[in-house]
Amino acid sequence: MGITEKEIVERFGNGCMVIEESDRLIGECNYRNTVDGVAEIGIKICETDCHNRGFGRKVLSMLIGWLFRNGYSKIVLDTNVTNTRAQHLYESLGFRKARTNIDSWKDQLGQLQSSVDYELVEKDCVSYE
């Protein structure tokens, strides 16, 4: 992955959870406190046969609801600019594009990639819980 164990703990130290469906591990989601009142979240549904079945929307909706109920005022995330399926999901939950970062990071093959930053405040949240 190109990061150290310490970096993993720093990134995911607040909360890393597995996503399970019918006793099968299908993915993971996480959050971390970035600054007071702001959580950065991430999700990955690893099992391709579980894509496009609503698991991501449901899990994110539950996580977002929990974060807002527990004092967070804003939630942020980013995704690869080419991941339009994820962008559609995030926008359906009420996230708004904050910025696009052109050639802002390199993938494991050394190729420059671009990302989109998203933000969500509670008043814009669309729940699917």
N, C-alpha and C positions, 0 to 999 in steps of 0.2 A: 504493500500500500504506500510505501514511501514515507511513513511517519513512525515515530517512536511510540513505545508503550506509554511514556509520560504524556505525549501529545494526545493519545487516545483518551487517557484518563481526564486530561484537561478539557477536551472537547465534549466528552460524554459523561462527565462526573456527576451531573445533576440527575440525569435519568435516562437509562437505556433499557428498553423493553422489547421483548420478543412478541411477534404477532402469531397467534396460534388459531387454527381453524380445524375443528374436529380432531383434536389431539395431534395435529400436524403443525410443525413450525414452518411458517410460510414467509416470514419477513421480520423486520425490526423497525422500531421508531425510537426517537430520542429527543431530548430537549436539554438545553443548558441556559443558564442565566448569563446574558452578555453584559448588561448594565442594569441598574435598578429598574425593575418593572418591565424589562424586555427579555423575552425568551426566544432563542433560536431553535428551530425544530428541523427534523429530518425524518424521512420515511423511505423504506425500500420494501417492496413486495418481491421476494426473490423467486418464488415459484411462478413460472410463466403461465401455468394453467389457472392461476388465481388472478391474473390480470383482467381488467375490465369486468370484474364481478362485484365492485362496490366496496371491497375490503379497505382500500386506501381511504376513500371518502369517510367511511364509518369510523375507522381508527383515528384519523386526523380530527374528525369532528369531536370524538370523545376526548382526545388529548387537548385540543384547543379549549373545549368547555372547561376541563379541569384546570388548565392554566389560568383562564380568566377568573374562575371561582377562587383561585388561590393567589390572587393579588397581582397577576401580570396585567399590564395595560396595553402591551403591544407584543405581537408575535412576528418574527421575521424568518425568512428562509430564502434559499436560492436554488436554482436549477440550471442545467445546461440549456443554452438558448435553443438547441435542437429538440429538446424534450417537450414537444407541444402537448402531448397527452398529460403530462404533469402540470403544465401551465393551465390547461383547461380545468383540471381538478382544482388547483389552487384558486383560480378565479371563481369557480362555482361555490367555493367556501367563503368568498368575500375578500380574498387577498387582492391587493392592488399592486401593479408594477411600480417599483420605486426607481429602478435604473437598470440599464443594460451595460454590462462590463465586457467590452470587446477584447479578445485575446488576453484574458486576465489570469489564466492558469494553464498549466501543461498537464495532459493526461499521462497515463503510465507509459505511453509510446513516445512521449516528448512532443506531441502535437499541441499547438496552442488551441485553447478552447475559450468560448465566450459563455457568460452566464447572465441570468436575469435575477435581480433581487426583488423580493416581494415583502409587503408589510400588511398586517391585519390589526385593526383595532376592534374592540368589542362591539361597537355600534354597527360595524359593517359585517359582522360575523353571520354566516348562514349555517345553521346547525342541521346535521343529519343524524343526531343521536336518536 
